Amino acid sequence: MAAVAAAPLPGLGVPPSCNPKVQVEAIEGGALQKLLVILATEQPLTTKKKALFALCSLLRHFPYAQQQFLKLGGLQVLRSLVQEKGMEVLAVRVVTLLYDLVTEKALFALCSLLRHFPYAQQQFLKLGGLQVLRSLVQEKGMEVLAVRVVTLLYDLVTEKS
């Protein structure tokens, strides 16, 4: 079972995160459920690593997949995974995924707030918000968020003109 389960995983990690159409097809085709089953059942560490990598690629910057992940009990699967004996090495990857998802949601909320409320813009600038955004976009692996930050700043600057 482990060899069969791991077979389709290497290719799943890269393309979905780059192609929204492929992401939707992967979700609707049951890829998310299959990955969660692999992570929730007894599998070799290498198989679970590949499944977790594919899951991370599918969830990042894709709100529809994140919603489905929650509906399917994905958080419970991840909690069980990090508590499973012999899977401690995956705990760092799980925490990184959760951190990235929370950061992404926080930035989305910040963008909405700053676009619509001039007072929020003033407070953001006054409290050093630009420095926080600068450090965020310099973090490794935050390229997509960097694009969102630049778009936000562009919108704010052109709105003032």
C-alpha positions as CSV (number, residue, x, y, z in Angstrom):
1,M,0.0,0.0,0.0
2,A,2.8,2.5,0.9
3,A,4.5,2.1,-2.5
4,V,1.2,2.6,-4.3
5,A,0.2,5.5,-2.1
6,A,3.6,7.2,-2.6
7,A,3.7,6.8,-6.4
8,P,1.6,9.8,-7.4
9,L,3.0,12.1,-4.8
10,P,6.3,13.5,-6.1
11,G,4.6,15.2,-9.1
12,L,1.8,16.7,-7.0
13,G,4.0,18.9,-4.9
14,V,5.0,21.4,-7.6
15,P,2.3,21.9,-10.3
16,P,-0.8,22.6,-8.2
17,S,0.8,25.5,-6.4
18,C,1.6,27.1,-9.8
19,N,-1.6,26.5,-11.6
20,P,-5.1,27.4,-10.2
21,K,-6.9,25.2,-12.7
22,V,-4.8,22.2,-11.7
23,Q,-5.4,23.1,-8.0
24,V,-9.2,23.0,-8.4
25,E,-9.1,19.8,-10.4
26,A,-6.9,18.2,-7.7
27,I,-9.3,19.2,-5.0
28,E,-12.4,18.1,-7.0
29,G,-10.6,14.9,-8.0
30,G,-10.1,13.9,-4.3
31,A,-6.4,14.6,-4.0
32,L,-6.9,16.4,-0.7
33,Q,-8.8,13.4,0.8
34,K,-6.2,11.0,-0.4
35,L,-3.3,13.0,1.1
36,L,-5.1,13.2,4.4
37,V,-5.7,9.5,4.4
38,I,-2.0,8.8,3.8
39,L,-1.1,11.2,6.7
40,A,-3.7,9.6,9.0
41,T,-2.9,6.0,8.4
42,E,0.1,3.8,9.1
43,Q,2.7,4.6,6.4
44,P,6.5,4.9,6.2
45,L,8.0,8.2,7.1
46,T,9.1,8.9,3.5
47,T,5.6,8.4,2.2
48,K,4.2,10.8,4.9
49,K,6.9,13.4,4.1
50,K,5.9,13.3,0.4
51,A,2.2,13.5,1.3
52,L,2.8,16.5,3.6
53,F,4.9,18.3,0.9
54,A,2.1,17.8,-1.6
55,L,-0.5,18.9,1.0
56,C,1.5,22.1,1.7
57,S,1.7,22.9,-2.0
58,L,-2.0,22.4,-2.4
59,L,-3.0,24.5,0.6
60,R,-0.7,27.5,0.3
61,H,-2.3,30.6,-1.3
62,F,-5.5,28.6,-2.2
63,P,-8.4,29.5,0.1
64,Y,-10.8,26.9,-1.5
65,A,-8.4,24.1,-0.6
66,Q,-7.9,25.5,2.9
67,Q,-11.7,25.5,3.4
68,Q,-11.9,21.9,2.2
69,F,-9.0,20.9,4.4
70,L,-10.8,22.2,7.5
71,K,-14.1,20.5,6.4
72,L,-12.3,17.2,6.0
73,G,-10.8,17.4,9.5
74,G,-7.3,18.3,8.3
75,L,-6.3,20.0,11.5
76,Q,-7.1,16.8,13.5
77,V,-5.1,14.8,11.0
78,L,-2.1,17.1,11.5
79,R,-2.4,17.1,15.3
80,S,-2.4,13.3,15.3
81,L,0.5,13.2,12.9
82,V,2.8,15.3,15.1
83,Q,1.8,13.2,18.1
84,E,2.5,9.9,16.3
85,K,5.7,8.1,17.4
86,G,8.5,8.3,14.9
87,M,7.0,11.3,13.1
88,E,8.6,14.0,15.2
89,V,10.6,15.2,12.2
90,L,7.3,16.2,10.5
91,A,6.3,18.5,13.4
92,V,8.5,21.3,12.2
93,R,7.0,21.1,8.7
94,V,3.4,21.1,10.1
95,V,4.1,24.1,12.3
96,T,5.7,25.9,9.3
97,L,2.6,25.2,7.2
98,L,0.2,26.4,9.9
99,Y,2.4,29.6,10.4
100,D,2.3,30.3,6.7
101,L,-1.5,29.8,6.5
102,V,-2.1,32.1,9.5
103,T,0.3,34.7,8.1
104,E,-1.4,34.6,4.7
105,K,-4.9,35.1,6.3
106,A,-3.6,38.0,8.5
107,L,-2.1,39.7,5.5
108,F,-5.4,39.4,3.6
109,A,-7.3,40.9,6.5
110,L,-4.7,43.7,6.8
111,C,-5.0,44.5,3.0
112,S,-8.8,44.7,3.3
113,L,-8.6,47.0,6.4
114,L,-6.0,49.3,4.9
115,R,-7.8,49.6,1.6
116,H,-11.0,50.8,3.1
117,F,-10.1,52.8,6.2
118,P,-7.9,55.9,6.1
119,Y,-7.5,56.0,9.8
120,A,-6.2,52.4,9.8
121,Q,-3.7,53.5,7.2
122,Q,-2.5,56.3,9.4
123,Q,-2.2,54.1,12.4
124,F,-0.4,51.4,10.4
125,L,2.2,53.8,9.3
126,K,2.5,55.4,12.7
127,L,3.0,52.0,14.5
128,G,5.8,50.8,12.1
129,G,3.7,48.6,9.8
130,L,5.9,49.2,6.9
131,Q,8.9,47.8,8.7
132,V,6.9,44.7,9.6
133,L,5.9,44.2,5.9
134,R,9.5,44.7,4.9
135,S,10.7,42.0,7.2
136,L,7.8,39.7,6.0
137,V,8.7,40.0,2.3
138,Q,12.3,39.3,3.0
139,E,11.5,35.9,4.6
140,K,12.4,32.9,2.5
141,G,9.4,31.2,0.9
142,M,7.1,34.3,1.1
143,E,7.4,35.3,-2.6
144,V,3.6,35.2,-3.2
145,L,3.0,37.3,-0.1
146,A,5.6,39.7,-1.2
147,V,3.6,40.3,-4.4
148,R,0.5,40.9,-2.3
149,V,2.3,43.4,-0.1
150,V,3.7,45.3,-3.2
151,T,0.2,45.3,-4.7
152,L,-1.2,46.7,-1.4
153,L,1.4,49.4,-1.2
154,Y,0.8,50.3,-4.8
155,D,-3.0,50.6,-4.2
156,L,-2.5,52.7,-1.2
157,V,-0.1,55.1,-3.0
158,T,-2.2,55.4,-6.1
159,E,-5.3,55.9,-3.9
160,K,-3.7,59.0,-2.4
161,S,-2.8,60.6,-5.7
